[in-house]
Amino acid sequence: MSEAASDPTEVELRFALVRRRYGDRLTPEQLDEVRRAVGAIVEMVTALRTVRLTNADEPGQRFVPFRAAE
Amino acid sequence: MTPVFRSIRELAEAVRTRQVSPVELAEVFLERLERLGPRYNAVVAVTRQRALAEARRAEAEIAAGGWRGPLHGIPYGVKDLLATGGGIPTTWGAAPLRAQTFDADATVVRRLERAGAVLVAKLAMVELAGGMGYRQPNASFTGPGISPWGRDAWSGGSSSGSGSAVAAGLVPFAIGSETWGSILSPAANCGVCGLRPTYGRVSRHGAMALGWTLDKLGPLGLTADDCGLVLDAIAGSDPHDPTAVERPFRYDPGDGGRRFRFGVIRGVAESAEEAVQEAFSRSLELLGRIGSVEEITLADLPYEAITRTILLAEAASAFEDMIESGAIAGLTAPEDRFTAYARDAILAKDYIRALRLRAFVGREADRVLSGFDALVAPGRPAVASPLDREFRSAARGNVPDVMGAIGNAAGLPAIAVPNGTTAGGLPTSLQFMGRAWAENTILAAAGAWQRVTDYHLHHPPEVSYSA
């Protein structure tokens, strides 16, 4: 798979959300590790964006309406 | 007969013909679990009382001519993410949940009980099945899982105890679970067989959820045949699990005389450790004795990223309460206490994109597999790592595992079988991955492999059975 470069700004924006929610529980060292984990996530989802999807490409699992057994 | 390190068929014949009684069998394995289990951090709880009650019932039924089949009276253990009633705790390997109990047995446990099998132990596992991002083996309140092949070797995860208990002869077979790698990895590290069934083949009712669209339950045993016999007992639809499909399964490995067509993804072993590559190269030559081997290429897709996105997002949701409440701070592995916070950075759009790409993966895998009986690859890219070191993990993204990514995203069955031992005495593994619902085909291939090799007949020297 061709490599796709992740955007450092996107990493910081996503990390800001995590820090806002959980920063008060974390040490500076843990925050650094979480930042690296967010970087890995952005790299991961950037790889997903390298594939072009069309409107017809549905998720690989179906919704099934519920009806109780009678 | 000495019952340890015997196949299920051998034990079943001895039980059926009353050469050995289910109670005697249970006593042998209960004693080994109690004596040797702690050596490998393999056991959460020995279910002695329940085991003896089930064994006595089996003994009475068999004496009355009511032999139920090959699992009747055979002891087994389950990964401690399967619910058991009767006050037996189900801990999910997590210190904060050490006292957790459920009112009823998981469907798999009920089905094994119906087949007459005897539950002797709840087996150790990586906390929350590894879903919080552990990076090293010490990630369970029962301690790091240890492979019987080396005192300093990790048993693999997350079905750690299921692998080591089978390898050490503490149980004839065990049940594990796989979301990505958690059956194949301990099978490889412990030198036993591990079968990951097709997604939906086995009910997950009563099992801890890690990734709803990825979780599978399956057996670990000494032989491929053992795994087939167990799958036969646990497969099938379940009104309590809508993903368990109406597609009857009867284990039928065939007559053993056929030749197979195997595919190998180009470069699939390139990133594996040298010893694993060597064992795999030897295996490719040996596979020529039971079939043909052809190299193939796959469409260019971000396979690992797709599966990892689904896994990380679903695990974050499955454990949302523990993460948001901060209860993960009570977990054993330091990294499990905070790493999952990062997953709030996965957007809904990312997850849905991964699900849309998953459809591509399923189609591509089926296209390739339609020309073969199975794809073959190393069962795991590395041998068991030392207990005090970080391991490389495809689920964390620092080692490629295209077979695992495809197999788990597409829900395909695979079986890992031993294929060698390193100079240091650690086992290596070979996997056969098949089309959806083709468990009989990969079991037949793995069975044929085990008829032309004897790796599965080797056991860790320090636990060889003595009466």
Contacts between the chains, C-beta under 8 A, distances in Angstrom:
chain1	res1	chain2	res2	distance
A	1	B	300	5.5
A	1	B	301	6.6
A	1	B	302	4.9
A	1	B	303	7.6
A	2	B	300	7.2
A	14	B	345	3.8
A	15	B	345	6.7
A	17	B	344	6.0
A	17	B	345	6.6
A	18	B	341	5.5
A	18	B	342	5.8
A	18	B	344	5.1
A	18	B	345	5.6
A	21	B	341	7.3
A	21	B	344	6.0
A	22	B	338	7.7
A	22	B	341	4.4
A	22	B	344	7.8
A	25	B	326	5.9
A	25	B	329	7.6
A	25	B	338	7.4
A	25	B	341	7.9
A	26	B	338	5.8
A	26	B	341	7.3
A	30	B	338	4.8
A	33	B	335	7.3
A	33	B	338	7.2
A	33	B	339	6.8
A	34	B	338	6.4
A	34	B	339	7.0
A	34	B	341	5.5
A	34	B	342	4.9
A	37	B	133	7.3
A	37	B	339	5.6
A	37	B	342	3.5
A	38	B	342	4.8
A	38	B	345	4.6
A	40	B	342	8.0
A	40	B	396	7.9
A	40	B	397	5.8
A	41	B	312	7.2
A	41	B	342	6.2
A	41	B	343	7.2
A	41	B	345	5.0
A	41	B	346	5.8
A	42	B	345	7.2
A	43	B	397	7.9
A	44	B	305	4.7
A	44	B	308	5.6
A	44	B	309	5.9
A	44	B	312	8.0
A	44	B	397	6.7
A	45	B	305	7.3
A	45	B	309	6.3
A	45	B	346	7.0
A	45	B	347	7.6
A	45	B	350	4.2
A	45	B	353	7.5
A	47	B	302	3.9
A	47	B	305	3.9
A	48	B	302	5.9
A	48	B	305	5.5
A	48	B	306	6.7
A	48	B	309	6.4
A	48	B	350	6.6
A	48	B	353	5.0
A	48	B	354	5.9
A	48	B	357	6.3
A	49	B	353	7.3
A	50	B	302	6.4
A	51	B	301	6.4
A	51	B	302	6.8
A	51	B	357	5.9
A	51	B	360	7.2
A	53	B	353	7.1
A	53	B	356	5.6
A	53	B	357	7.5
A	57	B	356	5.0
A	57	B	359	6.8
A	57	B	360	7.8
A	58	B	356	6.6
A	58	B	359	6.6
A	59	B	352	6.3
A	59	B	355	3.7
A	59	B	356	5.2
A	59	B	358	7.1
A	59	B	359	6.9
A	60	B	355	5.6
A	60	B	356	7.0
A	60	B	357	7.8
A	60	B	358	3.5
A	60	B	359	3.6
A	60	B	360	8.0
A	60	B	361	7.4
A	60	B	362	5.8
A	60	B	409	7.9
A	61	B	213	6.0
A	61	B	355	6.5
A	61	B	358	7.6
A	64	B	242	7.2
